[in-house]
Amino acid sequence: MPELVIDEQKIKVAPGTKVIEAAAQLGIMIPRFCYHPALGSVGACRVCAVKFLQGPLKGVQMSCMIEAQDDMVYFLFLVTSTIFYSSAIVLAGWALPFEKRCRIANSWGMVNVAMLKLICRLDYRIVGLEKLQSNNCIIMSKHQSAWETISLRGLLPPAQAWVLKQELLSVPLFGWALKRCHPIAINRGAGRKAVKQVLKQGIDALNKGRWVIIFPEGTRVASGQRKKYGIGGALLAERSGYPIIPIAHNAGDFWRRRDFKKHPGTIDVVVGDPISSKGKKASHINREVENWIEMQMEKLQGKNQPLSGISS
């Protein structure tokens, strides 16, 4: 149940309650013109504008249009846990072996997955988890939301090397912790140079027993849509000889890209069988991975939709 602090007064309200309605329950009358309890929100007059000081929404917003969200509670936990675990990796990283640093990062992922279930009622179920208990390989996953970047960190074996944009390394504390976990940080606008970097550092990571994680579409893609699959992961498989394990999921139905709102429900994750790269060209490997992932996405699309009319 969402909890808000309005003028230093705390209140818990039912999911879907507008901020203007929560304030009224506290006896705080926010000025309004076009809003009516029986007719709902119009958001045309701007009279009910209030200033949000904490949470995912900042600055002046229309209180008749904004629902009270547990996201505000989870967002605070996400920030706090990221600071705590990043600090642990940065401060103790110089004395800890790579595997131990990765286990700390995995703990961050699993703690946040647990809190998403507790606070936002957003759970998951996974089919094929046992396939991730084999020898290390390349992971190519669908990318729809922030959920998989958190959950895969915790669900996959600890020794990981993520292919990610180099700008993330500049984020204070979080980026410093990322560096300690040896990602493959690329300039996404570098073209062939970036691909060569993925090949060089990816082969080195695989030979050290690490799992290389790649989002082949390169960025988050809205649910029901798809982008061209980049060739980098398939080239890495061709050159290294390591197989690819594809992963499909419908996280975008519950936590949309560029959105703080999380809808209660259960995310379905499907882990595929390893796709061999032996004797195959990168183009063939890439097509095989894309066909499997997108076929699974068609099956998952609309399955176990978020609870209607409820968000947190």
N, C-alpha and C positions, 0 to 999 in steps of 0.2 A: 504494500500500500504506500503510495507516494507520500513523502513528508516534506513540507515547506516551512521556511522561516520568513514570515511577513512582518515587518516592523518589529523584529525581535520576538515575535510570538510564533511558537511551533504549532503546526497542525498536520494531522494525517487525514488524507481524503481518498475517496474511491478513485480508481484509475479512470481517466477520461475527464475528470473534473477540471474545468477551466480555472486559471489563476484568479480571475475576477470573482468566480463563485467561491473559491477557497477563502478569499479575503472576506467575502460577505459572511461566511460561517464564523469568522472571528469578530464580526461586528465592524469590520473596516469597509466602508463604502467607497469604492473606487469610482470616480466620476465616469458616467457613460451617457451615450446618446442613442446609438443605433442598436445597442445590445438589449435583448429582452429574454428572460429565462424561458419563456414558452416558445420563442421563435429562434433562439440560438444566436450565433455570432454572424455579423456581417463584415466587421472590420473596415468600415468605410469612414468613420468619423474621427478616429485618432484620439478621441477624448479620454479613453481608458488607458492611455500609454503609461507604463511604469518602467522603472529602471531595475534591471537584474544585476545584482552585484556578484553572485557566485553561481557556479554550475556551467553547463555547456552553452547556455545562452547568456550573452553579455550585452549590456547597454540597454537602450530604450526599446521596448517591445509592446505590442498591444495585448493587454491582459485578457481580453475576451477571446483571443485567437490561440493562446498558448495553453496547452494542457499541463497540469501538474504531472511531473515525471519522476520516476525512480531513477532515471538516467542521471539526474543531478546528484543522487547519492552514489551511483556506480561510478560516474565520472570522477568524483572526488576520490573514491577508492582506487581507481585506475591510476590517477596521478600520484597518489600517496605510495602505492605499491611499486610504481615505476621508479620513483625517487629512492625508495628503500632498497630495492633489488639492484638498481644501477649503482648505487653507492657501494653496496657490498662487493659487486664485481670490480668496480674501479679501485676501491681502497685495498681489497685483498687480492686483486688480480695478479699483482706482481709476484705474490708468494704461492699462488695456487696453480696447479697444472691446468691445461686447457679443458680436460674432461670435467674437473670440479667447477670451473667457471660456467661451463655449459649446463651443468646440473642446477646451478643457481638460477640461470636463465629459464630452464625448464620449470622450475618451481614457480617462477613469476607467471608463466603461461597457465599452469594448472590452477593456481590460486585464483587468477582472474576468471577462468572458466567456471570455477566453483561459485564465485561471487555473482557472476552473470545469472546462474541458476537461482541463487538465493535471493538476490535483489530484484532482478528483472524477469525471473521465471523463464529464462531462456536456456534450454537444455539441448543436448545433442545425443544422437545414437550413431554408432559407426559400424559398418559392415566391412570385414576384411582386415581388421586391425592386426591379425596374426601375420599378415604378409609383410608387416614392418619389423618383424623380429628376425628377419633373415640378414644376409650380409648387406653392407652399405651399398647404396646406389643413387641414382638421380631421381628426385621427386619433381613431377610436373603437375601443378594443381590449378584448378579453376580459381579465379580471384574476383570476388564480388563485393567483399566488405572488409572491415577491420577484424572480423571474428576469426578468420583463418590465419591471420598473421599472429594472433594471440594463441589460438588453440593448437596450431601445428607446432609452434615452438615447444609446447608442453607434451604433445602426443607422440611426436617423433623421437627416436633415440637421441640422446643428448649431443653427441658429436655432430654438429651441423655447420654448414657453410651456406648462408643465404645469399642469393644474387639480389642485390638491392641498389637503389639509387644512392649515389655518393653524398647527396645533400643531407641524408639522415645522419651521417657521421658528424655533422656540424651542430647538431642539437646538443646543447649543454647537458652533461651528465649521461643522458640516454645514449647519445652518439658515442661518448667515450666508452661506455659499457659495450656498445656494439663492436667497437674496434677490438676490445679484449677477446671477443668471440670469433674473430677472424672471418668476417663476411667477405664476399666478392662485391666490392662497391664500385659500380660503374657509372660513367657519364652516359646517360641514355641517348644523348644527342651525338655521341662519338661514332656511331655506325660500325664499320668494320673493326675499328680499334677496340670498341667495347666487346665485340664478339671474340677477338683474339685474347682479350683479357680473361673472359669467361673460360675459354679453352685452356689457357695456361694455368690460371689459378684453380680452375675446376678440376683438372686432371691431377694437380698436386694435392688438392683436398681429398679427392677420391682415393688416391694411393696412400693417403694417411689414415684411411678408414672412416672418413667423414661422409655424411649424407649431404648432397648438394640440392638445395631447394630453389626451384625456379617457377615463376608465374609466366607461362609462355605468352600470354596476351599483353604482358608488360605493365598493365595498370588495372585498377578495379573496373569491372564491366557490370552494368546494371542487369538485374535479373531478367532473363528472357532475351538477352542480347549476346552477341559474340563479336570478338575482334580477331584480326589475323594473328595466327600463332607465329611468334618469332622463331627463327631457325636455330638460335643459340643453344638451347637445351638438346635438340636433336643432333647438332654438330658435336657437342660434347660427348654424347653417347656414341656416335660413330667413331670419333677419334680415340676415345678412352676404352671402348669395348664394354663399358658398364651398362647394365639394363636401366630402363626407366619404369618407375611405378607411378601410374597416373592416379589422380584423386579428383573426384567430383563431389559437389555439395550444393545445397540450396540456401546457404547462409544469407544470400542477398534478399531472400523473401522476408527475413526477420530483422536484419540489420542492414539497411540499404547504404550504399556508398555515399559519402559526404553527408551522413545523417546521424545525429546523436540518438534518435529514437530507436528503441529496441522493442520488438513485438514479442510477447510471450509465445512459447511453443517449443517444438523440438526440431532442431536442424538435423537433416539426414546427411551423412558422410559415407561415401563409397570408395573403398581402396581397391584398385584393380590389380590384376595379376601382373608380374613383371613383364615388360615388353623387351625382348632381346634386341640387341643392336648388332649382333654378329652377322657379318656379310650383307648389311643393309646400308643404303645411302641415307644421308640425313633427311632428304625430302620424303623418303618412304617412312622413316621412323616418325617424323613430325606428323605426317598424315595419319599414321596409325594411332598416335597418341590423341590427336585432335578428334578423330572419329569416335574413339572410345569415350572420351570425356563428354563430347557433345551428345552422344547417344544416351549416356547416363543422365545428362542434364534434361533431356526431353522426358525421361521417366520421372525425374524428381520435380520437374516444373509443376507447381500447383499442388504437390503432395504435402499433406500435413500443413495447410496454410496457417498463418498466425491467427490467434483467437480474434474473432471479429469484434471490431469496435473497441479493442483494448490495446493500449500501448503503455510502455513503462520505460 
